[in-house]
Amino acid sequence: MLIRRLLQLHLGLALFGVSLALMVRATLGLDPWTVFQQGLTDITGLTLGQLSIAIGVVVMLAWIPLRQKPGYGTLANIVVIGLVIDASLAVLPVFEGLGLRAAMMVSGVVLNAVASAAYIGAGMGPGPRDGLMTGLHQRLGWSIRVSRLSIEASVLAAGWLLGGVVGVGTVLYAVALGPLVQLFLPMLTVTPPLTVSPAPSSS
């Protein structure tokens, strides 16, 4: 069971990185965090993957006052996604033609949802950004919806001001990701095997 969870976790994180690279190459808009990271690339000189890792570390440090505890999956999330983003961008071409770009955008969003369900379903710790959302919910009493909306609206606005790509893909991601993750998560949630309690001995 542990091996299955580890394999699913790492595969999910790798696919998540590939999905973000597909959306970057489609140039039709990105998810809020990637918009923010892309906006910082020109300022910092770092790659998108390097920024993903750096921001993941900073966000995880923000867990401290929220009393959140990272798991193995949290640390793997920070490292694997960033490395795979850069590796994928190194081999993916720039897509030409609106039809192909739209297909890549849709593929990226669907793959992102499958990947999210896979690493969440492995149950080995939330990603740093997910943990920030749940931490605000638990410590400040904000609803999950308000926590997520507040965080993602803030990073999206900052990323757009910094020059990150916002477009129809950003809207598609915001509208479609939640329902798609909800669809795939039951299929990919690893449940522990049932244990049979020993029958009580008769006296």
The 8 nearest C-alpha neighbors of each residue, nearest first, counted from 0:
[[1, 3, 2, 4, 191, 189, 192, 5],
 [0, 2, 4, 3, 5, 6, 121, 191],
 [1, 3, 5, 4, 0, 6, 7, 8],
 [4, 2, 0, 6, 1, 5, 7, 121],
 [3, 5, 121, 1, 7, 2, 6, 8],
 [6, 4, 8, 2, 7, 3, 1, 9],
 [7, 5, 3, 9, 8, 4, 10, 2],
 [8, 6, 4, 10, 5, 9, 11, 3],
 [7, 9, 118, 5, 11, 6, 121, 10],
 [10, 8, 12, 11, 6, 7, 13, 5],
 [9, 11, 13, 7, 12, 8, 6, 14],
 [10, 12, 114, 118, 117, 14, 8, 9],
 [13, 11, 15, 9, 14, 10, 80, 8],
 [12, 14, 10, 16, 15, 11, 80, 83],
 [15, 13, 17, 11, 16, 12, 114, 18],
 [16, 14, 12, 18, 114, 111, 13, 17],
 [15, 17, 84, 80, 83, 13, 19, 14],
 [18, 16, 14, 20, 15, 19, 87, 84],
 [19, 17, 107, 15, 21, 111, 20, 16],
 [18, 20, 22, 16, 21, 17, 23, 15],
 [19, 21, 23, 17, 22, 18, 84, 88],
 [22, 20, 18, 24, 107, 19, 23, 103],
 [21, 23, 25, 104, 19, 20, 24, 107],
 [22, 24, 20, 21, 26, 25, 19, 29],
 [23, 25, 21, 26, 93, 22, 20, 94],
 [24, 26, 100, 22, 23, 27, 104, 103],
 [27, 25, 24, 23, 28, 22, 164, 100],
 [28, 26, 168, 166, 25, 167, 29, 104],
 [27, 29, 166, 168, 165, 169, 164, 26],
 [30, 28, 169, 34, 168, 33, 165, 22],
 [29, 31, 169, 33, 32, 34, 172, 28],
 [32, 30, 155, 34, 33, 151, 154, 35],
 [33, 31, 35, 34, 30, 154, 36, 155],
 [32, 34, 36, 35, 30, 31, 37, 29],
 [35, 33, 163, 158, 31, 37, 32, 36],
 [158, 36, 34, 32, 38, 33, 37, 154],
 [35, 37, 33, 39, 38, 34, 50, 32],
 [36, 38, 34, 163, 40, 39, 35, 33],
 [39, 37, 163, 161, 162, 158, 35, 36],
 [38, 40, 36, 42, 37, 41, 43, 35],
 [39, 41, 37, 44, 43, 45, 42, 38],
 [42, 40, 44, 39, 43, 38, 45, 37],
 [41, 43, 39, 40, 44, 38, 45, 161],
 [42, 44, 45, 40, 41, 39, 46, 50],
 [45, 43, 40, 41, 42, 46, 39, 47],
 [46, 44, 43, 40, 49, 50, 47, 41],
 [47, 45, 49, 48, 40, 50, 44, 85],
 [46, 48, 50, 49, 51, 37, 36, 40],
 [47, 49, 81, 51, 85, 84, 50, 46],
 [50, 48, 46, 52, 51, 47, 45, 81],
 [49, 51, 53, 47, 52, 48, 54, 36],
 [52, 50, 48, 81, 54, 49, 53, 55],
 [51, 53, 55, 49, 77, 50, 81, 54],
 [54, 52, 50, 56, 55, 51, 49, 57],
 [55, 53, 57, 51, 56, 52, 50, 58],
 [54, 56, 52, 58, 53, 77, 57, 127],
 [55, 57, 59, 53, 54, 58, 60, 52],
 [58, 56, 54, 60, 59, 55, 53, 61],
 [59, 57, 61, 55, 60, 56, 127, 54],
 [58, 60, 56, 127, 62, 61, 57, 55],
 [61, 59, 57, 62, 58, 63, 56, 64],
 [62, 60, 58, 59, 63, 64, 57, 65],
 [61, 63, 65, 67, 60, 59, 64, 66],
 [62, 64, 66, 65, 61, 60, 67, 59],
 [65, 63, 66, 62, 61, 67, 60, 138],
 [64, 66, 62, 63, 134, 67, 138, 135],
 [67, 65, 63, 64, 62, 68, 134, 138],
 [66, 68, 62, 65, 134, 63, 69, 130],
 [67, 69, 66, 70, 62, 63, 130, 124],
 [70, 68, 73, 124, 67, 71, 125, 74],
 [69, 71, 124, 73, 72, 123, 68, 74],
 [70, 72, 73, 74, 123, 124, 75, 69],
 [71, 73, 124, 123, 75, 70, 74, 76],
 [74, 72, 126, 76, 70, 124, 71, 125],
 [73, 75, 77, 76, 71, 72, 78, 70],
 [74, 76, 72, 78, 77, 73, 79, 71],
 [77, 75, 73, 74, 79, 78, 126, 72],
 [76, 78, 52, 74, 55, 75, 79, 80],
 [77, 79, 75, 81, 76, 80, 52, 82],
 [80, 78, 82, 81, 76, 75, 77, 83],
 [81, 79, 16, 83, 82, 12, 78, 76],
 [82, 80, 48, 84, 51, 52, 79, 83],
 [81, 83, 79, 85, 80, 84, 48, 86],
 [82, 84, 86, 16, 80, 85, 81, 87],
 [85, 83, 16, 87, 81, 48, 82, 86],
 [84, 86, 48, 88, 83, 87, 82, 89],
 [85, 87, 83, 89, 84, 88, 82, 90],
 [88, 86, 84, 89, 85, 90, 83, 17],
 [87, 89, 85, 91, 90, 86, 20, 84],
 [88, 90, 86, 87, 91, 85, 92, 84],
 [91, 89, 87, 88, 92, 86, 85, 93],
 [92, 90, 88, 87, 89, 93, 24, 21],
 [93, 91, 94, 90, 24, 88, 89, 95],
 [92, 94, 24, 95, 91, 25, 26, 100],
 [93, 95, 100, 92, 25, 24, 99, 96],
 [96, 94, 93, 99, 100, 97, 98, 25],
 [97, 95, 98, 99, 100, 94, 101, 25],
 [96, 98, 100, 99, 101, 95, 102, 94],
 [99, 97, 101, 100, 96, 102, 95, 103],
 [100, 98, 102, 101, 97, 96, 103, 94],
 [99, 101, 25, 97, 103, 102, 98, 94],
 [102, 100, 104, 98, 99, 103, 97, 105],
 [103, 101, 99, 105, 100, 104, 106, 98],
 [104, 102, 106, 100, 101, 105, 25, 107],
 [103, 105, 101, 107, 22, 106, 102, 25],
 [104, 106, 108, 102, 107, 103, 101, 109],
 [107, 105, 103, 109, 104, 108, 110, 102],
 [106, 108, 18, 104, 110, 105, 21, 22],
 [107, 109, 111, 105, 110, 106, 172, 112],
 [110, 108, 112, 106, 111, 107, 105, 113],
 [111, 109, 113, 107, 112, 108, 18, 106],
 [112, 110, 108, 114, 15, 18, 109, 113],
 [111, 113, 180, 115, 109, 110, 114, 179],
 [114, 112, 110, 116, 115, 111, 117, 183],
 [113, 115, 11, 117, 111, 15, 112, 116],
 [116, 114, 112, 117, 118, 113, 119, 111],
 [115, 117, 184, 119, 113, 114, 180, 120],
 [118, 116, 11, 114, 120, 115, 187, 119],
 [117, 119, 8, 11, 121, 120, 115, 116],
 [118, 120, 116, 121, 117, 122, 115, 125],
 [188, 119, 121, 117, 122, 187, 118, 116],
 [122, 120, 4, 118, 119, 8, 189, 123],
 [121, 123, 120, 119, 124, 118, 189, 4],
 [124, 122, 72, 121, 71, 70, 125, 119],
 [123, 125, 70, 72, 73, 122, 71, 69],
 [126, 124, 73, 130, 129, 72, 127, 119],
 [125, 127, 73, 129, 128, 76, 130, 124],
 [128, 126, 130, 59, 129, 55, 58, 73],
 [127, 129, 131, 130, 126, 132, 58, 55],
 [130, 128, 132, 126, 131, 127, 125, 133],
 [131, 129, 127, 133, 132, 128, 125, 134],
 [130, 132, 134, 128, 129, 133, 62, 135],
 [131, 133, 129, 130, 135, 146, 134, 147],
 [134, 132, 136, 130, 135, 131, 137, 129],
 [135, 133, 131, 137, 136, 132, 65, 130],
 [136, 134, 138, 139, 132, 133, 137, 131],
 [135, 137, 141, 133, 140, 134, 142, 139],
 [136, 138, 134, 135, 140, 139, 133, 141],
 [137, 139, 135, 140, 136, 134, 65, 141],
 [140, 138, 135, 141, 136, 137, 134, 65],
 [139, 141, 136, 137, 138, 142, 135, 143],
 [142, 140, 136, 139, 146, 145, 135, 143],
 [141, 143, 145, 144, 136, 146, 140, 135],
 [142, 144, 146, 145, 136, 147, 141, 133],
 [143, 145, 147, 142, 146, 148, 141, 149],
 [144, 146, 148, 142, 147, 143, 149, 141],
 [147, 145, 143, 149, 132, 144, 148, 141],
 [146, 148, 150, 144, 149, 145, 132, 151],
 [147, 149, 145, 151, 146, 150, 152, 144],
 [150, 148, 146, 152, 147, 151, 145, 153],
 [151, 149, 147, 153, 148, 152, 146, 154],
 [150, 152, 154, 148, 153, 31, 149, 155],
 [153, 151, 155, 149, 150, 154, 148, 156],
 [152, 154, 150, 156, 151, 155, 149, 157],
 [153, 155, 157, 151, 156, 152, 35, 158],
 [156, 154, 31, 158, 152, 157, 153, 151],
 [157, 155, 159, 153, 158, 154, 152, 160],
 [158, 156, 154, 160, 155, 159, 153, 35],
 [35, 159, 157, 38, 161, 34, 155, 163],
 [158, 160, 163, 162, 156, 161, 157, 155],
 [159, 161, 157, 158, 162, 156, 163, 38],
 [162, 160, 38, 158, 159, 163, 157, 39],
 [161, 163, 38, 159, 160, 158, 164, 37],
 [162, 164, 38, 34, 159, 158, 37, 161],
 [165, 163, 28, 34, 29, 162, 166, 159],
 [166, 164, 28, 169, 29, 163, 159, 34],
 [167, 165, 28, 168, 169, 27, 164, 170],
 [166, 168, 170, 169, 28, 27, 171, 165],
 [169, 167, 28, 171, 27, 166, 170, 29],
 [168, 170, 28, 29, 172, 166, 167, 30],
 [169, 171, 173, 167, 168, 172, 174, 166],
 [172, 170, 168, 174, 169, 173, 175, 167],
 [171, 173, 169, 170, 175, 176, 174, 168],
 [172, 174, 170, 171, 175, 176, 169, 30],
 [175, 173, 171, 172, 176, 170, 177, 178],
 [174, 176, 172, 171, 177, 178, 173, 179],
 [175, 177, 179, 172, 178, 112, 180, 173],
 [176, 178, 180, 179, 175, 181, 174, 173],
 [177, 179, 181, 180, 176, 175, 182, 174],
 [180, 178, 182, 176, 181, 177, 112, 175],
 [181, 179, 112, 183, 177, 182, 178, 116],
 [180, 182, 178, 179, 184, 183, 177, 185],
 [183, 181, 179, 180, 184, 178, 185, 186],
 [184, 182, 180, 186, 181, 185, 116, 113],
 [183, 185, 116, 187, 186, 181, 180, 182],
 [186, 184, 188, 187, 183, 182, 181, 120],
 [187, 185, 184, 183, 188, 182, 116, 120],
 [188, 186, 184, 120, 117, 185, 189, 116],
 [120, 189, 187, 185, 184, 186, 121, 190],
 [190, 188, 121, 120, 187, 191, 4, 122],
 [189, 191, 188, 192, 120, 121, 193, 0],
 [192, 190, 193, 189, 0, 194, 1, 188],
 [193, 191, 194, 190, 0, 189, 195, 1],
 [194, 192, 191, 195, 190, 196, 0, 189],
 [193, 195, 196, 192, 191, 197, 190, 198],
 [196, 194, 197, 193, 198, 192, 199, 191],
 [195, 197, 194, 198, 199, 193, 200, 192],
 [198, 196, 199, 195, 200, 194, 201, 193],
 [197, 199, 200, 196, 195, 201, 194, 202],
 [200, 198, 197, 201, 196, 202, 195, 194],
 [201, 199, 198, 202, 197, 196, 195, 194],
 [202, 200, 199, 198, 197, 196, 195, 194],
 [201, 200, 199, 198, 197, 196, 195, 194]]
